[in-house]
């Protein structure tokens, strides 16, 4: 046997012996004298950087501390603790799924275990999840998605031909003719073209370039992506973003996570939650003292306030953004949810272009839509899009790069978005049933919006503006001073105290207004109008009864 071969055979044993010897030396158990050092020790020099480093505490070196357990064994502390996580994450709050909702889940579990409560069920009116509240999906949408998910069904004669043709068109646009494949990062090309045609129809012929369309994972994904592009600077140059108060907590949460500056402008509750230009100017002027305001966010129709902005208001906002050089972000996910007489949805893009080149060629705008709201209510599919207007070409390239990092939006969500913007047409087999289902859903929502406003306004101490659109009411409530004091002593906001008591006594889960923002000294709650009409009536009666009892208790 050659020397080299023998060395190979002996190598494992030599390594084991060396490792054992090293362990003994490191542990100080070899019996060697004081002059014997660890195999890995640096030279014994007073100027040794290794010795200097070892003399530092574990904390100062950024290492986890060791802790002594009950049985006397040293255990290493966690690398990631509440003190070492990204500090901006701790600033993120999302009231729609906050502590009150967590308690509602606990109560549901306790009820299922047979625990006695003063109610038979928990009614979650905290979130705009239409199908969870009993709204039925649109048949045509689900048929096409079923066909796309399981193409063998294309030979099944129970599916209408227009559903089959839609499914085939979508599958032909997918890699390998499968919804399980990745798409282009910006979204499936044919879907973006359909979205562009939809926008042109909606806006009366205003041109739309498919290359300006980005398909997204719900509207939230697009909103956060745009905020990432906008946020920059430090200190007084840090980006500020203007958001409405009350607001949808996605905005405050995203800004907190990105370390941006939140600039609050207040909607006018006395004028049905309208936007006021003087209030926008006040908020902007004050913010310029400590940050660099760069963007203005609008939710229309409003969440949580349910208002529909007039065309005149939208024109004023566009002029304001142009004058103050602000990037506009228009959250328009409730654009089909308009109920009040005299109200109409106007897209910011349409108004922008109808105001002429002075604005249409200069004002930067991103608008957002989703499959989660309107008559669809398909929250779980996470489909959506954003359209960008007047974006710098170099910035657009960076946007495309940014969205490519997350590979692509969910392909089933893209397919659903395609069906929303390209539904059955007159003369196609599914058209009549589609129109019937769509109309029934929107009519029921309009009826429930009116019912909610009417019932709440019969309660002394509750004042509710008309629910002009969207899916929520945001009534103002009077909380007695005695209850405010008790809430303060418990470290709670008064409306959180109110809503938590309502949950514990009635099983109704609402979101306190403090989670959305409100003027000091005012209190509100947000309630969806989504439960079926019979359950909504029960809910409203319970709210009425609770408020009267609560007021009496704390008066």
Secondary structure, 3 states (H helix, E strand, C coil): CCHHHHHHHHHHHHHHHHHHHHHHHHHCCCCCCCCCCCCCCCCCCCCCHHHHHHCCCCCCCCCCCEEECCCCCEEECCCCCCCCCCHHHHCCCCHHHCHHHHHHHHHHHHHHCCCCCCCCCCEECCCCCCHHHCCCCCHHHHHHHHHHHCHHHHHCCCCCHHHHHHHHHHHHCCHHHCCCCCCCCCCCHHHHHHHHHHHHHHCCCCCCCHHHEEEEEHHHHHHHHHHHHHCCCCHHHCEEEEEEECCCHHHHHHHHHHCCEEEEEECEHHHCCECCHHHHHHHHHHHCCCCEEEEEEEECCCCCCCCCCCHHHHHHHHHHHHHHCCEEEEECCCCCCECCCCCCCCCHHHHHHHCCHHHHCCCCEEEEEECCCCCCCCHHHCEEEEEEECCCHHHHHHHHHHHHCCCCCCHHHHHHHHHHHCCCCCCCCCHHHHHHHHHHHHHHHHHHHHHHHHHHCCCCCEECCCCCECCEECCEECCCHHHHHHHHHCCCCHHHHHHHHHHHHHCEECEEHHHCCCCCCCEEEEEECCCCHHHHHHHHHHHHHHHHHHHHHHC
